[in-house]
Amino acid sequence: MPYSLEELLPFALIGLETRRDEISAKIAEIRQMLGQTPGPAPGPSSSVAAPAAVTPTGRRPFSAQARERMAQAQRARWAKRTAPKAPAKAGAKAKAPVQTTAPKKRTMSPEARERIAAAQRKRWAAARKAK
């Protein structure tokens, strides 16, 4: 008869604790070989920097403070770009005004449209005749 989960968990815990102790012993041995004093493994509060976590997309995540700094810098760039220009000083070389709207679309004269349409009709008639 198979064992229940409640009966297996204590054995799993004993096995994992044994593996943990073996790994801790190996870490202590390597530290001794390196001449380091035995002690707790360096954690996030230690002076040793932990490697940056990599997301599944392969990009390192930014902290909330870094994202806020980037957002503020972008807002400043946008404000600088969209700010109204100061009036030119007297005697200063005047620049051409910056165009803020889209340029006016070019339109064809009705005569030019008719010439193009006539040429296209002629090409289609020749294509139909060739068949």
RODO-586955 format. One record per residue: residue in three letters; x negated, y negated, z of N, C-alpha, C, O in turn; residue number from 1. Coordinates in nm, 3 decimals, decimal comma. Atoms other than C-alpha are relative to their C-alpha. Layout:
<rs>
["ala" [X Y Z] [X Y Z] [X Y Z] [X Y Z] NUM]
...
</rs>
This chain:
<rs>
["met" [-0,085 0,117 0,000] [0,000 0,000 0,000] [-0,089 -0,124 0,000] [-0,184 -0,130 0,078] 1]
["pro" [0,085 0,120 0,007] [-0,145 -0,345 -0,095] [0,013 -0,083 0,128] [0,113 -0,080 0,199] 2]
["tyr" [0,002 0,087 -0,118] [-0,241 -0,589 0,176] [0,077 -0,127 -0,028] [0,086 -0,170 -0,142] 3]
["ser" [-0,070 0,127 0,014] [-0,038 -0,903 0,237] [-0,102 -0,113 0,005] [-0,216 -0,094 0,046] 4]
["leu" [0,087 0,117 0,002] [-0,183 -1,249 0,199] [-0,048 -0,035 0,141] [-0,164 -0,074 0,158] 5]
["glu" [0,038 0,031 -0,138] [-0,184 -1,302 0,575] [-0,110 0,093 0,050] [-0,192 0,054 0,133] 6]
["glu" [0,104 -0,095 -0,042] [-0,400 -0,991 0,617] [-0,131 -0,023 -0,074] [-0,238 0,005 -0,020] 7]
["leu" [0,121 0,021 0,080] [-0,646 -1,087 0,340] [-0,072 -0,130 0,031] [-0,194 -0,136 0,019] 8]
["leu" [0,062 0,131 -0,023] [-0,707 -1,452 0,434] [-0,112 0,003 0,104] [-0,214 -0,061 0,080] 9]
["pro" [0,112 -0,001 -0,096] [-0,918 -1,379 0,747] [-0,127 0,061 -0,061] [-0,238 0,015 -0,033] 10]
["phe" [0,118 -0,061 0,064] [-1,147 -1,152 0,539] [-0,063 -0,095 -0,102] [-0,185 -0,102 -0,113] 11]
["ala" [0,051 0,097 0,096] [-1,178 -1,417 0,268] [-0,076 -0,110 0,072] [-0,181 -0,155 0,027] 12]
["leu" [0,066 0,104 -0,077] [-1,267 -1,675 0,530] [-0,136 0,046 0,050] [-0,234 -0,029 0,044] 13]
["ile" [0,128 -0,055 -0,048] [-1,539 -1,451 0,677] [-0,102 0,006 -0,113] [-0,218 -0,030 -0,095] 14]
["gly" [0,090 -0,007 0,114] [-1,687 -1,393 0,330] [-0,052 -0,136 -0,042] [-0,171 -0,151 -0,071] 15]
["leu" [0,042 0,135 0,040] [-1,693 -1,763 0,244] [-0,094 -0,063 0,103] [-0,190 -0,129 0,066] 16]
["glu" [0,089 0,054 -0,103] [-1,848 -1,859 0,579] [-0,138 0,064 -0,010] [-0,239 -0,003 0,012] 17]
["thr" [0,129 -0,068 0,015] [-2,121 -1,598 0,522] [-0,077 -0,060 -0,117] [-0,197 -0,086 -0,105] 18]
["arg" [0,066 0,062 0,116] [-2,197 -1,742 0,179] [-0,048 -0,141 0,034] [-0,157 -0,181 -0,008] 19]
["arg" [0,040 0,135 -0,039] [-2,203 -2,092 0,328] [-0,127 0,004 0,084] [-0,218 -0,077 0,063] 20]
["asp" [0,118 -0,012 -0,085] [-2,455 -1,982 0,592] [-0,124 0,036 -0,081] [-0,233 -0,015 -0,055] 21]
["glu" [0,113 -0,038 0,086] [-2,676 -1,819 0,326] [-0,051 -0,120 -0,079] [-0,171 -0,142 -0,092] 22]
["ile" [0,038 0,119 0,077] [-2,671 -2,135 0,117] [-0,068 -0,102 0,089] [-0,166 -0,164 0,048] 23]
["ser" [0,062 0,095 -0,094] [-2,751 -2,351 0,421] [-0,142 0,044 0,035] [-0,231 -0,039 0,047] 24]
["ala" [0,134 -0,051 -0,031] [-3,047 -2,126 0,502] [-0,094 -0,026 -0,117] [-0,209 -0,064 -0,095] 25]
["lys" [0,085 0,025 0,117] [-3,179 -2,158 0,146] [-0,033 -0,149 -0,012] [-0,145 -0,185 -0,048] 26]
["ile" [0,025 0,144 0,004] [-3,139 -2,537 0,158] [-0,106 -0,039 0,103] [-0,196 -0,117 0,073] 27]
["ala" [0,098 0,029 -0,104] [-3,332 -2,549 0,486] [-0,139 0,047 -0,041] [-0,238 -0,021 -0,014] 28]
["glu" [0,129 -0,053 0,046] [-3,607 -2,334 0,335] [-0,064 -0,092 -0,104] [-0,184 -0,118 -0,099] 29]
["ile" [0,053 0,090 0,104] [-3,643 -2,564 0,034] [-0,042 -0,133 0,062] [-0,144 -0,189 0,023] 30]
["arg" [0,038 0,125 -0,067] [-3,645 -2,872 0,259] [-0,134 0,016 0,072] [-0,217 -0,074 0,072] 31]
["gln" [0,126 -0,025 -0,071] [-3,923 -2,714 0,464] [-0,116 0,001 -0,100] [-0,223 -0,052 -0,071] 32]
["met" [0,104 -0,003 0,102] [-4,122 -2,649 0,145] [-0,033 -0,140 -0,049] [-0,147 -0,168 -0,085] 33]
["leu" [0,021 0,137 0,044] [-4,076 -3,014 0,049] [-0,055 -0,089 0,112] [-0,092 -0,204 0,087] 34]
["gly" [0,052 0,078 -0,112] [-4,187 -3,129 0,392] [0,103 -0,092 0,060] [0,068 -0,185 0,132] 35]
["gln" [-0,106 0,082 -0,058] [-3,854 -3,279 0,483] [0,045 0,061 0,131] [0,033 0,182 0,154] 36]
["thr" [-0,051 -0,051 -0,127] [-3,706 -3,254 0,826] [0,135 0,064 -0,023] [0,215 0,013 -0,102] 37]
["pro" [-0,133 -0,061 0,018] [-3,410 -3,020 0,853] [0,106 -0,091 0,058] [0,088 -0,150 0,164] 38]
["gly" [-0,109 0,086 -0,045] [-3,088 -3,208 0,888] [0,119 0,018 -0,092] [0,119 0,103 -0,180] 39]
["pro" [-0,119 -0,012 0,085] [-2,751 -3,259 0,734] [-0,033 -0,039 -0,144] [-0,121 -0,122 -0,169] 40]
["ala" [0,020 0,033 0,141] [-2,732 -3,272 0,358] [0,040 -0,144 -0,024] [0,134 -0,194 0,037] 41]
["pro" [-0,036 0,140 0,026] [-2,728 -3,623 0,218] [0,141 -0,009 -0,056] [0,178 0,064 -0,148] 42]
["gly" [-0,138 0,018 0,043] [-2,372 -3,740 0,174] [0,017 -0,135 -0,067] [-0,082 -0,201 -0,098] 43]
["pro" [-0,024 0,128 0,065] [-2,209 -4,044 0,019] [-0,052 -0,118 0,080] [-0,082 -0,223 0,022] 44]
["ser" [0,047 0,112 -0,080] [-2,320 -4,261 0,313] [-0,152 -0,009 0,004] [-0,207 -0,102 0,061] 45]
["ser" [0,145 -0,002 -0,003] [-2,685 -4,173 0,260] [-0,056 -0,103 -0,098] [0,017 -0,157 -0,181] 46]
["ser" [0,060 0,098 0,088] [-2,931 -4,402 0,085] [-0,026 0,058 -0,138] [-0,058 -0,017 -0,231] 47]
["val" [0,019 -0,062 0,129] [-2,964 -4,152 -0,199] [0,128 -0,018 -0,079] [0,236 0,018 -0,033] 48]
["ala" [-0,119 0,025 0,082] [-2,730 -4,251 -0,480] [0,049 0,130 -0,061] [-0,028 0,208 -0,116] 49]
["ala" [-0,061 -0,119 0,061] [-2,492 -3,982 -0,591] [0,018 -0,025 -0,148] [0,041 -0,139 -0,189] 50]
["pro" [-0,020 0,022 0,143] [-2,464 -3,926 -0,964] [0,145 -0,043 -0,027] [0,237 0,000 0,042] 51]
["ala" [-0,133 0,051 0,032] [-2,170 -4,103 -1,123] [0,088 0,113 -0,051] [0,044 0,198 -0,129] 52]
["ala" [-0,095 -0,102 0,046] [-1,864 -3,889 -1,175] [0,034 -0,028 -0,145] [0,046 -0,144 -0,186] 53]
["val" [-0,034 0,015 0,141] [-1,779 -3,828 -1,537] [0,140 0,056 -0,019] [0,172 0,167 0,024] 54]
["thr" [-0,137 -0,042 0,024] [-1,419 -3,809 -1,646] [0,003 0,098 -0,117] [-0,096 0,111 -0,189] 55]
["pro" [-0,008 -0,095 0,111] [-1,297 -3,547 -1,894] [-0,026 -0,064 -0,136] [-0,065 0,005 -0,230] 56]
["thr" [0,025 0,066 0,128] [-1,327 -3,809 -2,169] [-0,147 -0,032 -0,018] [-0,187 -0,078 -0,125] 57]
["gly" [0,143 0,027 0,011] [-1,700 -3,845 -2,094] [-0,037 -0,141 0,038] [-0,153 -0,180 0,022] 58]
["arg" [0,030 0,138 -0,038] [-1,673 -4,201 -1,968] [-0,003 -0,012 0,151] [0,077 0,050 0,221] 59]
["arg" [0,010 0,021 -0,144] [-1,779 -4,315 -1,623] [0,110 -0,096 0,044] [0,130 -0,199 -0,020] 60]
["pro" [-0,106 0,090 -0,045] [-1,493 -4,470 -1,427] [-0,058 -0,124 0,067] [-0,165 -0,119 0,128] 61]
["phe" [0,042 0,123 -0,065] [-1,522 -4,829 -1,306] [0,075 -0,016 0,131] [0,189 0,030 0,144] 62]
["ser" [-0,067 0,025 -0,127] [-1,445 -4,934 -0,952] [0,104 -0,110 -0,020] [0,104 -0,180 -0,121] 63]
["ala" [-0,104 0,102 0,009] [-1,148 -5,159 -0,885] [-0,063 -0,140 -0,002] [-0,015 -0,228 -0,073] 64]
["gln" [0,066 0,131 -0,002] [-1,385 -5,450 -0,809] [-0,062 -0,030 -0,136] [-0,053 -0,143 -0,184] 65]
["ala" [0,062 0,022 0,131] [-1,569 -5,402 -1,139] [0,107 -0,032 -0,104] [0,088 -0,119 -0,189] 66]
["arg" [-0,107 0,028 0,095] [-1,242 -5,390 -1,333] [0,055 -0,142 0,019] [0,087 -0,210 -0,078] 67]
["glu" [-0,050 0,134 -0,028] [-1,127 -5,710 -1,160] [-0,098 -0,106 -0,053] [-0,056 -0,207 -0,109] 68]
["arg" [0,100 0,094 0,052] [-1,456 -5,886 -1,246] [0,008 -0,008 -0,153] [-0,001 -0,116 -0,210] 69]
["met" [-0,011 0,000 0,146] [-1,420 -5,778 -1,609] [0,125 -0,075 -0,045] [0,123 -0,148 -0,144] 70]
["ala" [-0,124 0,068 0,036] [-1,061 -5,902 -1,617] [-0,014 -0,152 0,017] [0,033 -0,228 -0,068] 71]
["gln" [0,019 0,144 -0,021] [-1,160 -6,241 -1,472] [-0,089 -0,059 -0,109] [-0,064 -0,169 -0,157] 72]
["ala" [0,089 0,049 0,106] [-1,442 -6,276 -1,724] [0,075 -0,011 -0,133] [0,055 -0,106 -0,208] 73]
["gln" [-0,078 0,005 0,124] [-1,203 -6,194 -2,008] [0,098 -0,115 0,002] [0,116 -0,183 -0,100] 74]
["arg" [-0,092 0,113 -0,010] [-0,950 -6,446 -1,881] [-0,074 -0,132 -0,023] [-0,022 -0,222 -0,089] 75]
["ala" [0,079 0,123 0,019] [-1,225 -6,711 -1,868] [-0,035 -0,018 -0,147] [-0,028 -0,130 -0,199] 76]
["arg" [0,033 0,010 0,143] [-1,332 -6,631 -2,226] [0,123 -0,044 -0,079] [0,113 -0,127 -0,169] 77]
["trp" [-0,122 0,033 0,072] [-0,971 -6,651 -2,344] [0,038 -0,146 0,025] [0,078 -0,217 -0,067] 78]
["ala" [-0,034 0,139 -0,032] [-0,911 -6,980 -2,162] [-0,092 -0,096 -0,075] [-0,048 -0,200 -0,124] 79]
["lys" [0,096 0,085 0,071] [-1,227 -7,127 -2,316] [0,034 -0,006 -0,149] [0,022 -0,110 -0,213] 80]
["arg" [-0,030 -0,006 0,144] [-1,120 -7,014 -2,662] [0,128 -0,073 -0,034] [0,137 -0,135 -0,140] 81]
["thr" [-0,130 0,060 0,031] [-0,763 -7,141 -2,640] [0,016 -0,141 0,058] [0,120 -0,204 0,036] 82]
["ala" [-0,011 0,133 -0,059] [-0,836 -7,465 -2,451] [0,003 -0,105 -0,110] [-0,062 -0,089 -0,213] 83]
["pro" [-0,002 0,107 0,101] [-0,755 -7,785 -2,641] [-0,138 -0,065 -0,007] [-0,206 -0,080 0,094] 84]
["lys" [0,132 0,061 0,021] [-1,062 -7,948 -2,789] [0,001 -0,145 0,049] [0,100 -0,216 0,035] 85]
["ala" [0,014 0,138 -0,046] [-1,188 -8,272 -2,636] [-0,017 -0,091 -0,121] [-0,072 -0,048 -0,223] 86]
["pro" [0,017 0,092 0,113] [-1,175 -8,581 -2,861] [-0,149 -0,025 -0,026] [-0,229 -0,028 0,067] 87]
["ala" [0,140 0,021 0,038] [-1,498 -8,646 -3,051] [-0,048 -0,135 0,052] [0,030 -0,231 0,059] 88]
["lys" [0,059 0,125 -0,048] [-1,732 -8,914 -2,916] [-0,018 -0,094 -0,118] [-0,031 -0,051 -0,233] 89]
["ala" [0,023 0,098 0,104] [-1,775 -9,234 -3,107] [-0,143 0,014 -0,049] [-0,236 0,026 0,032] 90]
["gly" [0,134 -0,011 0,056] [-2,071 -9,210 -3,339] [-0,044 0,144 -0,021] [-0,144 0,169 -0,088] 91]
["ala" [0,036 -0,141 0,017] [-2,078 -8,830 -3,322] [0,053 0,047 -0,135] [0,155 -0,002 -0,184] 92]
["lys" [-0,040 -0,053 0,130] [-2,056 -8,637 -3,644] [0,130 0,079 0,018] [0,138 0,168 0,102] 93]
["ala" [-0,130 -0,065 -0,011] [-1,696 -8,526 -3,693] [-0,006 0,136 -0,070] [-0,054 0,147 -0,182] 94]
["lys" [-0,007 -0,134 0,060] [-1,645 -8,158 -3,756] [0,135 0,015 -0,068] [0,230 -0,057 -0,039] 95]
["ala" [-0,128 -0,029 0,064] [-1,378 -8,019 -3,979] [0,094 0,059 0,105] [0,051 0,138 0,188] 96]
["pro" [-0,093 -0,053 -0,101] [-1,065 -7,945 -3,777] [0,013 0,152 -0,016] [0,013 0,206 -0,126] 97]
["val" [-0,016 -0,144 0,000] [-1,024 -7,584 -3,679] [0,144 0,031 -0,035] [0,237 -0,023 0,025] 98]
["gln" [-0,136 -0,034 0,043] [-0,727 -7,432 -3,856] [0,062 0,095 0,100] [0,010 0,205 0,122] 99]
["thr" [-0,063 -0,084 -0,102] [-0,491 -7,293 -3,594] [0,116 0,080 -0,055] [0,162 0,175 0,009] 100]
["thr" [-0,110 -0,076 0,060] [-0,215 -7,174 -3,828] [-0,052 0,076 -0,121] [-0,161 0,048 -0,171] 101]
["ala" [0,040 -0,078 0,118] [-0,230 -6,927 -4,112] [0,001 -0,092 -0,122] [0,083 -0,182 -0,131] 102]
["pro" [0,002 0,085 0,120] [-0,323 -7,080 -4,446] [0,128 0,020 -0,081] [0,192 0,126 -0,076] 103]
["lys" [-0,123 -0,006 0,080] [-0,037 -7,157 -4,679] [-0,018 0,106 -0,108] [-0,121 0,113 -0,174] 104]
["lys" [0,007 -0,105 0,100] [0,042 -6,863 -4,904] [0,004 -0,061 -0,139] [0,074 -0,160 -0,164] 105]
["arg" [0,000 0,046 0,138] [-0,030 -6,907 -5,270] [0,120 0,062 -0,072] [0,153 0,178 -0,049] 106]
["thr" [-0,114 -0,051 0,075] [0,267 -6,871 -5,501] [-0,029 -0,010 -0,149] [-0,108 -0,092 -0,194] 107]
["met" [0,016 -0,002 0,145] [0,288 -6,793 -5,869] [0,108 -0,086 -0,063] [0,221 -0,095 -0,014] 108]
["ser" [-0,101 0,078 0,072] [0,461 -7,018 -6,112] [0,095 0,097 -0,070] [0,057 0,210 -0,100] 109]
["pro" [-0,095 -0,089 0,071] [0,773 -6,874 -6,279] [-0,052 0,043 -0,137] [-0,025 0,154 -0,182] 110]
["glu" [0,053 -0,035 0,131] [0,594 -6,884 -6,614] [-0,102 0,113 0,011] [-0,103 0,205 -0,071] 111]
["ala" [0,102 -0,105 -0,019] [0,304 -6,673 -6,481] [0,067 0,132 0,034] [0,024 0,237 -0,013] 112]
["arg" [-0,073 -0,122 -0,033] [0,549 -6,422 -6,333] [0,059 0,063 -0,126] [0,052 0,185 -0,145] 113]
["glu" [-0,062 -0,051 0,122] [0,728 -6,391 -6,666] [-0,105 0,061 -0,094] [-0,079 0,164 -0,156] 114]
["arg" [0,107 -0,055 0,084] [0,399 -6,336 -6,855] [-0,044 0,137 0,052] [-0,062 0,230 -0,027] 115]
["ile" [0,041 -0,129 -0,059] [0,298 -6,058 -6,613] [0,108 0,105 -0,022] [0,077 0,219 -0,056] 116]
["ala" [-0,110 -0,094 0,018] [0,643 -5,896 -6,633] [0,008 0,046 -0,146] [0,032 0,164 -0,173] 117]
["ala" [-0,006 -0,035 0,142] [0,637 -5,908 -7,015] [-0,114 0,096 -0,034] [-0,094 0,192 -0,109] 118]
["ala" [0,114 -0,088 0,028] [0,291 -5,749 -7,024] [0,025 0,139 0,058] [-0,010 0,240 -0,004] 119]
["gln" [-0,029 -0,129 -0,062] [0,406 -5,474 -6,787] [0,106 0,076 -0,080] [0,094 0,197 -0,099] 120]
["arg" [-0,103 -0,065 0,083] [0,717 -5,403 -6,995] [-0,062 0,055 -0,128] [-0,025 0,164 -0,173] 121]
["lys" [0,067 -0,044 0,122] [0,496 -5,378 -7,304] [-0,082 0,127 0,028] [-0,081 0,219 -0,054] 122]
["arg" [0,079 -0,119 -0,035] [0,264 -5,126 -7,125] [0,090 0,121 0,021] [0,058 0,231 -0,024] 123]
["trp" [-0,092 -0,112 -0,024] [0,558 -4,912 -7,012] [0,061 0,049 -0,131] [0,078 0,169 -0,151] 124]
["ala" [-0,057 -0,040 0,131] [0,710 -4,914 -7,363] [-0,103 0,082 -0,077] [-0,069 0,182 -0,140] 125]
["ala" [0,105 -0,074 0,070] [0,376 -4,798 -7,505] [-0,018 0,138 0,064] [-0,040 0,236 -0,007] 126]
["ala" [0,015 -0,130 -0,069] [0,353 -4,522 -7,238] [0,115 0,094 -0,036] [0,094 0,214 -0,056] 127]
["arg" [-0,115 -0,085 0,036] [0,705 -4,397 -7,317] [-0,009 0,047 -0,145] [0,028 0,160 -0,176] 128]
["lys" [0,014 -0,033 0,142] [0,634 -4,404 -7,690] [-0,108 0,108 -0,020] [-0,095 0,193 -0,108] 129]
["ala" [0,109 -0,098 0,012] [0,312 -4,202 -7,639] [0,046 0,140 0,039] [-0,011 0,238 -0,009] 130]
["lys" [-0,051 -0,132 -0,040] [0,510 -3,918 -7,477] [0,076 0,057 -0,113] [0,128 0,167 -0,102] 131]
</rs>
